[in-house]
Amino acid sequence: MLEFEMRLGSVQDVQDFVDIASTRPFAITVRDERNKISADSFMELFCLDFTRPLRVVCDCSEEELNRLRWDLDRFVVK
């Protein structure tokens, strides 16, 4: 499992994230302190605490993670 942190600040950010995540052939989970949500579930993502960075957990190769991070660059916490 490979991980990184990101921030989502608007409904449009959530939609853009789901659009990108749902095209990947591997499992992506988004977590906050209390919840664990599938990245392709638009409505469930709103259960997360957006005031803090979210942890994105991917079941993929390092190369796949790097491509995903590239596509999600505007959300990635650096």
C-alpha positions in Angstrom: 0.0 0.0 0.0 1.3 3.4 -1.0 0.1 6.7 0.5 0.1 10.4 0.2 -1.8 13.4 1.7 -4.1 15.7 -0.1 -6.6 18.5 0.5 -10.0 19.0 -1.1 -11.6 22.4 -0.7 -14.8 22.5 -2.7 -17.5 20.3 -4.2 -15.8 20.8 -7.6 -12.5 19.5 -6.1 -14.3 16.4 -4.9 -15.9 15.8 -8.3 -12.5 16.3 -10.1 -10.8 13.9 -7.6 -13.5 11.2 -8.1 -13.3 11.6 -11.9 -9.6 11.0 -11.8 -9.6 8.2 -9.2 -12.4 6.3 -10.8 -10.3 5.8 -14.0 -7.6 3.9 -12.2 -7.6 0.1 -12.3 -6.5 -0.3 -8.7 -8.1 0.3 -5.3 -7.9 3.9 -3.8 -9.1 4.7 -0.3 -9.4 8.1 1.3 -9.1 8.4 5.1 -9.5 11.0 7.8 -9.1 10.4 11.5 -12.3 8.3 11.7 -13.5 7.3 8.3 -12.3 5.1 5.4 -14.0 5.8 2.1 -13.6 4.4 -1.4 -12.2 7.2 -3.7 -14.9 6.6 -6.4 -17.8 7.3 -4.0 -18.7 11.0 -4.5 -21.4 11.1 -1.8 -19.5 9.1 0.8 -16.4 11.4 0.5 -18.5 14.2 2.2 -18.4 12.1 5.4 -14.7 13.1 5.6 -13.2 16.0 7.6 -12.0 18.5 4.9 -10.5 20.8 7.5 -7.4 18.6 7.7 -5.3 16.8 5.1 -6.8 13.5 3.9 -4.7 10.3 3.5 -5.0 8.6 0.1 -4.0 4.9 0.2 -3.4 3.1 -3.1 -3.0 -0.6 -3.8 -0.7 0.0 -6.8 2.9 0.1 -8.0 5.2 3.1 -7.4 4.9 4.0 -11.0 1.1 4.0 -10.9 1.2 6.1 -7.7 3.5 8.7 -9.4 1.1 9.0 -12.3 -1.9 9.4 -10.0 0.0 12.0 -7.9 0.8 13.9 -11.2 -2.8 13.9 -12.2 -3.9 15.0 -8.7 -1.0 17.5 -8.2 -3.2 20.5 -7.3 -4.6 18.5 -4.4 -1.4 16.9 -3.1 0.0 18.3 0.2 3.7 19.1 -0.4 
